Each structure stands twice: as C-alpha cells, then as structure tokens.
Amino acid sequence: FYFACRDGNNEIVQILLDDPRVDLMLSDWKNWSPLMSAAYWGRTETVKKILSASAWRRIPDVMQKSSKDDYGVKAASTAIDMAKQMNESEIVAMLEEYNTNQQETAKKYCKELN
C-alpha cells in the first residue's frame, strides 16, 4: 500500500483500500505513513482517496510524525509539513480541512458522552 501511495498508482490504491485485509497503518523505516508519502510526492488524487477511505477504514493520523530526516524533511514532520515543504497547496488545504473536521467530530462525541 505504501509504495502504491508513494507512486500515485491510484488503481492499486483503490483496490487495496477496498480490501479489509490490507493494513493501511504500516509505515516505512522513517515512520512515513502512506499518507505522508503521497503528500510529500504531490499525489493529490491519492491523498483524496486515503482521506475518503477514513469513512470506513482506519487511516494514518494526519498529525503522525516522521522519525528520521530524509529528502530534506526533518524528523517530527507531519503530512501537512511535508506538503507545505513541497508547495503542494491543494494537499495542504485538504489535510488541514480533514484534521479540523476530525477534531470537531471528536469534540462533539466527547460532549455527548459527558
């Protein structure tokens, strides 16, 4: 899944997203998630597919941090940081909107539980 996302192979990405046996959370040795890799390499459609899959699948956290420096990306960078570094403004906007919506939904459910 990671390599399909990195390479923007959206046909394979969709097949893997639809298969519940595929672990979407696996990261590479730098702790880059498939979402981070897609964001860094400017794979806009791939990022959209991953974020859309969150409705029925657990996906990597938008705020997950990398663990090693690589490609000029500092350790502790998020998918948003990576997209910003590469001037991928459309991806940055998608990730920020998704992150905001996730936080608002979590707050809503926490209030309902109290």
For each residue, the residues with C-beta under 8 A, 3 or more apart:
1: 4 5 13 16 22 23 24 26 34
2: 5 6 26 27 28 32 33 34 37
3: 6 7 9
4: 1 7 9 12 13 16 34
5: 1 2 8 13 34 35 37 38 43 46 50
6: 2 3 34 37 38 41 43
7: 3 4 41 43
8: 5 38 41 43 45 46
9: 3 4 12 13
10: 13 14 45 46 49
11: 14 15
12: 4 9 15 16
13: 1 4 5 9 10 16 17 46 49 50
14: 10 11 17 18 49
15: 11 12 18 19
16: 1 4 12 13 19 22 24
17: 13 14 22 24 49 50 53 57
18: 14 15
19: 15 16 22
20: 57
21:
22: 1 16 17 19
23: 1 26
24: 1 16 17 34 50 53 57 58 59 60
25: 33 58 59 60
26: 1 2 23 34
27: 2 30 31 32 33 34 36 60 64
28: 2 31 32 37
29: 68
30: 27 66 67 68 70
31: 27 28 64 65 66 67 68
32: 2 27 28 36 37 40 66 70
33: 2 25 27 36 37 60 61 64 79
34: 1 2 4 5 6 24 26 27 37 38 50 60
35: 5 38 39 47 50 51 59 60 62 64 79
36: 27 32 33 39 40 60 64 66 77 78 79 82
37: 2 5 6 28 32 33 34 40 41 43
38: 5 6 8 34 35 41 43 46 47 50
39: 35 36 42 43 47 79 80 82 83 86 88 91 95
40: 32 36 37 71 73 79 82 83 85 86
41: 6 7 8 37 38 86
42: 39 83 86 88 91
43: 5 6 7 8 37 38 39 46 47
44: 47 48 88 90 91 94
45: 8 10 48 49
46: 5 8 10 13 38 43 49 50
47: 35 38 39 43 44 50 51 91 94 95
48: 44 45 51 52 94
49: 10 13 14 17 45 46 52 53
50: 5 13 17 24 34 35 38 46 47 53 54 59 60
51: 35 47 48 54 59 94 95 98
52: 48 49 55
53: 17 24 49 50 56 57 59
54: 50 51 57 58 59 98
55: 52
56: 53
57: 17 20 24 53 54
58: 24 25 54
59: 24 25 35 50 51 53 54
60: 24 25 27 33 34 35 36 50 64 79
61: 33 64
62: 35 78 79 80 95 98 99 102
63: 78 80 99
64: 27 31 33 35 36 60 61 78 79
65: 31 75 76 77 78
66: 30 31 32 36 70 73 74 75 76 77 78 82
67: 30 31 75 76
68: 29 30 31 75
69: 72 73 74 75
70: 30 32 66 73
71: 40
72: 69 85
73: 40 66 69 70 77 81 82 85
74: 66 69 77
75: 65 66 67 68 69
76: 65 66 67
77: 36 65 66 73 74 81 82 85
78: 36 62 63 64 65 66 81 82
79: 33 35 36 39 40 60 62 64 82 83 95
80: 39 62 63 83 84 92 95 96 99
81: 73 77 78 84 85
82: 36 39 40 66 73 77 78 79 85 86
83: 39 40 42 79 80 86 88 91 92 95
84: 80 81 87 88 92
85: 40 72 73 77 81 82
86: 39 40 41 42 82 83
87: 84
88: 39 42 44 83 84 91 92
89: 92 93
90: 44 93 94
91: 39 42 44 47 83 88 94 95
92: 80 83 84 88 89 95 96
93: 89 90 96 97
94: 44 47 48 51 90 91 97 98
95: 39 47 51 62 79 80 83 91 92 98 99
96: 80 92 93 99 100
97: 93 94 100 101
98: 51 54 62 94 95 101 102
99: 62 63 80 95 96 102 103
100: 96 97 103 104
101: 97 98 104 105
102: 62 98 99 105 106
103: 99 100 106 107
104: 100 101 107 108
105: 101 102 108 109
106: 102 103 109 110
107: 103 104 110 111
108: 104 105 111 112
109: 105 106 112 113
110: 106 107 113 114
111: 107 108 114
112: 108 109
113: 109 110
114: 110 111
